[in-house]
Amino acid sequence: MKIDDSLSEVFNIDPIPKSELIVKDQIIDDRVNKIDSDYNTARENLLELLTTGQNALMHSLEVAKQSEHPRAFEVVGNLMKQLADVNQQLMDLHAQKKKLDTPIKGDKEKVTNNAIFVGSTADLNKMIKKLTQGE
Protein backbone atom coordinates (compact mmCIF):
# COMPACT_ATOMS: atom_id res chain seq x y z
CA MET A 1 0.00 0.00 0.00
CA LYS A 2 1.04 3.61 -0.48
CA ILE A 3 2.42 5.71 2.35
CA ASP A 4 -0.43 8.15 1.77
CA ASP A 5 -2.94 5.57 3.04
CA SER A 6 -4.08 6.10 6.55
CA LEU A 7 -2.43 3.88 9.14
CA SER A 8 -5.85 3.34 10.64
CA GLU A 9 -6.93 1.70 7.39
CA VAL A 10 -3.74 -0.36 7.18
CA PHE A 11 -4.16 -1.74 10.69
CA ASN A 12 -7.96 -1.82 10.47
CA ILE A 13 -8.48 0.34 13.58
CA ASP A 14 -10.38 3.51 14.31
CA PRO A 15 -8.32 6.72 14.39
CA ILE A 16 -7.84 8.31 17.80
CA PRO A 17 -9.55 11.68 18.03
CA LYS A 18 -7.30 14.50 19.25
CA SER A 19 -9.67 15.33 22.11
CA GLU A 20 -8.79 12.06 23.87
CA LEU A 21 -5.12 12.90 24.20
CA ILE A 22 -3.88 13.81 27.67
CA VAL A 23 -1.50 16.73 27.78
CA LYS A 24 1.25 16.20 30.35
CA ASP A 25 1.90 19.93 30.80
CA GLN A 26 -1.66 20.50 32.06
CA ILE A 27 -1.25 17.76 34.66
CA ILE A 28 2.03 19.29 35.83
CA ASP A 29 0.49 22.78 35.96
CA ASP A 30 -2.45 21.48 38.03
CA ARG A 31 -0.02 19.77 40.39
CA VAL A 32 2.06 22.93 40.74
CA ASN A 33 -1.05 25.01 41.47
CA LYS A 34 -2.19 22.57 44.17
CA ILE A 35 1.26 22.42 45.76
CA ASP A 36 1.55 26.22 45.77
CA SER A 37 -1.94 26.63 47.21
CA ASP A 38 -1.35 24.06 49.96
CA TYR A 39 2.06 25.54 50.73
CA ASN A 40 0.64 29.05 51.06
CA THR A 41 -2.21 27.85 53.29
CA ALA A 42 0.12 25.87 55.54
CA ARG A 43 2.58 28.77 55.74
CA GLU A 44 -0.17 31.27 56.65
CA ASN A 45 -1.48 28.90 59.34
CA LEU A 46 1.96 28.44 60.86
CA LEU A 47 2.63 32.19 60.86
CA GLU A 48 -0.73 32.81 62.53
CA LEU A 49 0.09 30.17 65.15
CA LEU A 50 3.42 31.88 65.80
CA THR A 51 1.81 35.29 66.24
CA THR A 52 -0.91 33.96 68.54
CA GLY A 53 1.63 31.87 70.46
CA GLN A 54 3.93 34.86 70.98
CA ASN A 55 1.04 36.90 72.35
CA ALA A 56 0.05 34.03 74.67
CA LEU A 57 3.68 33.65 75.75
CA MET A 58 3.98 37.34 76.69
CA HIS A 59 0.72 37.20 78.64
CA SER A 60 1.73 33.95 80.39
CA LEU A 61 5.12 35.42 81.27
CA GLU A 62 3.45 38.43 82.91
CA VAL A 63 1.14 36.13 84.88
CA ALA A 64 4.12 33.98 85.92
CA LYS A 65 6.11 37.03 87.07
CA GLN A 66 3.22 38.41 89.09
CA SER A 67 2.19 35.13 90.70
CA GLU A 68 5.70 33.67 91.05
CA HIS A 69 4.01 30.27 90.98
CA PRO A 70 6.11 27.32 89.70
CA ARG A 71 3.23 26.00 87.58
CA ALA A 72 2.97 29.36 85.78
CA PHE A 73 6.65 29.19 84.87
CA GLU A 74 6.18 25.60 83.70
CA VAL A 75 3.42 26.81 81.35
CA VAL A 76 5.74 29.52 80.01
CA GLY A 77 8.45 26.93 79.38
CA ASN A 78 5.99 24.66 77.53
CA LEU A 79 4.78 27.56 75.39
CA MET A 80 8.35 28.45 74.49
CA LYS A 81 9.03 24.85 73.41
CA GLN A 82 5.83 24.74 71.34
CA LEU A 83 6.75 28.01 69.61
CA ALA A 84 10.19 26.63 68.82
CA ASP A 85 8.52 23.53 67.33
CA VAL A 86 6.25 25.67 65.14
CA ASN A 87 9.31 27.62 63.95
CA GLN A 88 10.95 24.31 63.01
CA GLN A 89 7.78 23.20 61.18
CA LEU A 90 7.86 26.42 59.19
CA MET A 91 11.44 25.75 58.13
CA ASP A 92 10.60 22.12 57.30
CA LEU A 93 7.72 23.35 55.17
CA HIS A 94 10.15 25.35 53.05
CA ALA A 95 12.39 22.30 52.61
CA GLN A 96 9.42 20.12 51.63
CA LYS A 97 8.25 22.69 49.08
CA LYS A 98 11.72 22.81 47.57
CA LYS A 99 11.73 19.00 47.31
CA LEU A 100 8.34 19.01 45.56
CA ASP A 101 9.39 21.74 43.13
CA THR A 102 12.69 20.10 42.13
CA PRO A 103 11.32 17.10 40.15
CA ILE A 104 8.88 19.30 38.25
CA LYS A 105 11.59 21.69 37.10
CA GLY A 106 13.91 18.75 36.43
CA ASP A 107 11.34 17.11 34.13
CA LYS A 108 11.28 20.15 31.88
CA GLU A 109 15.07 20.29 31.61
CA LYS A 110 15.66 16.60 30.77
CA VAL A 111 16.84 15.57 27.34
CA THR A 112 14.57 12.98 25.75
CA ASN A 113 16.43 10.27 23.90
CA ASN A 114 13.51 7.91 23.29
CA ALA A 115 10.54 10.00 22.21
CA ILE A 116 7.07 8.54 21.76
CA PHE A 117 4.80 10.08 19.16
CA VAL A 118 1.63 11.51 20.64
CA GLY A 119 -0.96 12.44 18.07
CA SER A 120 -3.54 11.08 15.69
CA THR A 121 -2.81 8.71 12.84
CA ALA A 122 -3.47 11.56 10.44
CA ASP A 123 -0.70 13.58 12.11
CA LEU A 124 1.64 10.60 11.89
CA ASN A 125 0.85 10.13 8.20
CA LYS A 126 1.59 13.79 7.51
CA MET A 127 4.91 13.52 9.32
CA ILE A 128 5.88 10.33 7.45
CA LYS A 129 4.87 11.92 4.16
CA LYS A 130 7.07 14.96 4.82
CA LEU A 131 10.00 12.74 5.73
CA THR A 132 9.69 10.57 2.60
CA GLN A 133 9.21 13.52 0.28
CA GLY A 134 12.28 15.23 1.69
CA GLU A 135 14.55 12.27 0.91
Phi, psi and omega per residue, in radians:
M1 nan 2.782 -3.132
K2 -1.354 2.705 3.121
I3 -1.138 -0.480 -3.126
D4 -1.112 -0.444 -3.108
D5 -1.120 2.534 -3.122
S6 -1.178 2.383 3.098
L7 -1.080 -0.524 3.115
S8 -1.127 -0.583 3.078
E9 -1.284 -0.669 -3.125
V10 -1.102 -0.770 -3.094
F11 -1.651 0.058 3.096
N12 0.974 0.872 3.097
I13 -2.290 2.805 3.102
D14 -1.368 2.453 3.084
P15 -1.171 2.629 3.130
I16 -1.527 2.105 3.092
P17 -1.149 2.588 -3.097
K18 -1.124 -0.487 -3.092
S19 -1.166 -0.301 -3.128
E20 -1.520 -0.111 -3.120
L21 -1.322 2.432 3.109
I22 -1.713 2.234 -3.131
V23 -1.649 2.104 -3.069
K24 -1.126 -0.618 -3.114
D25 -1.078 -0.638 3.127
Q26 -1.155 -0.682 3.121
I27 -1.122 -0.750 3.126
I28 -1.134 -0.751 3.132
D29 -1.083 -0.736 3.111
D30 -1.083 -0.717 3.133
R31 -1.127 -0.746 3.132
V32 -1.095 -0.757 -3.137
N33 -1.087 -0.710 3.133
K34 -1.183 -0.735 3.132
I35 -1.101 -0.792 3.140
D36 -1.104 -0.738 3.140
S37 -1.111 -0.822 3.136
D38 -1.121 -0.701 3.120
Y39 -1.070 -0.830 -3.119
N40 -1.099 -0.713 3.124
T41 -1.120 -0.820 -3.139
A42 -1.099 -0.715 -3.134
R43 -1.129 -0.777 3.121
E44 -1.081 -0.715 3.130
N45 -1.113 -0.757 3.135
L46 -1.143 -0.701 3.111
L47 -1.138 -0.665 3.101
E48 -1.165 -0.693 3.075
L49 -1.080 -0.709 3.116
L50 -1.105 -0.775 -3.135
T51 -1.114 -0.837 3.134
T52 -1.114 -0.722 3.136
G53 -1.127 -0.662 3.119
Q54 -1.160 -0.703 3.091
N55 -1.110 -0.766 3.119
A56 -1.114 -0.662 3.130
L57 -1.112 -0.789 3.133
M58 -1.087 -0.744 3.132
H59 -1.150 -0.768 3.135
S60 -1.117 -0.636 3.128
L61 -1.152 -0.690 3.088
E62 -1.114 -0.761 3.123
V63 -1.094 -0.734 -3.131
A64 -1.121 -0.714 3.134
K65 -1.133 -0.739 -3.089
Q66 -1.251 -0.679 -3.080
S67 -1.511 -0.460 -3.078
E68 0.919 0.581 -3.141
H69 -1.636 2.361 -3.104
P70 -1.025 -0.640 3.141
R71 -1.119 -0.637 3.118
A72 -1.122 -0.693 3.109
F73 -1.242 -0.543 3.066
E74 -1.123 -0.722 3.105
V75 -1.089 -0.744 3.121
V76 -1.072 -0.763 3.120
G77 -1.075 -0.740 3.116
N78 -1.125 -0.721 3.110
L79 -1.093 -0.712 3.128
M80 -1.090 -0.737 3.123
K81 -1.125 -0.754 -3.139
Q82 -1.114 -0.658 3.102
L83 -1.173 -0.658 3.085
A84 -1.122 -0.672 3.095
D85 -1.123 -0.715 3.115
V86 -1.142 -0.679 3.064
N87 -1.040 -0.752 3.122
Q88 -1.132 -0.689 3.099
Q89 -1.088 -0.652 3.116
L90 -1.125 -0.740 3.109
M91 -1.180 -0.683 3.095
D92 -1.107 -0.618 3.114
L93 -1.064 -0.715 3.107
H94 -1.110 -0.727 3.141
A95 -1.149 -0.702 3.122
Q96 -1.147 -0.694 3.126
K97 -1.107 -0.730 3.131
K98 -1.092 -0.708 3.102
K99 -1.086 -0.736 -3.131
L100 -1.208 -0.587 -3.123
D101 -1.325 -0.529 -3.054
T102 -1.050 -0.867 -3.126
P103 -1.114 -0.575 -3.126
I104 -1.149 -0.814 3.124
K105 -1.190 -0.624 3.134
G106 -1.130 -0.622 3.133
D107 -1.089 -0.649 -3.094
K108 -1.291 -0.424 -3.073
E109 -1.656 -0.106 -3.099
K110 -1.246 2.589 3.053
V111 -1.614 2.259 -3.124
T112 -1.662 2.055 3.118
N113 -1.625 -0.597 -3.126
N114 -2.025 1.584 -3.088
A115 -1.530 2.523 3.064
I116 -1.937 2.324 -3.132
F117 -1.290 2.261 3.077
V118 -2.101 1.965 -3.134
G119 2.967 -3.110 -3.133
S120 -1.452 2.931 3.105
T121 -1.137 -0.554 3.100
A122 -1.112 -0.725 3.098
D123 -1.109 -0.708 3.128
L124 -1.132 -0.732 3.107
N125 -1.071 -0.727 3.129
K126 -1.101 -0.729 -3.135
M127 -1.147 -0.753 3.122
I128 -1.116 -0.721 -3.137
K129 -1.091 -0.744 3.125
K130 -1.119 -0.704 -3.136
L131 -1.140 -0.736 -3.111
T132 -1.290 -0.553 3.118
Q133 -1.292 -0.503 -3.124
G134 -1.299 -0.402 -3.084
E135 -1.518 nan nan
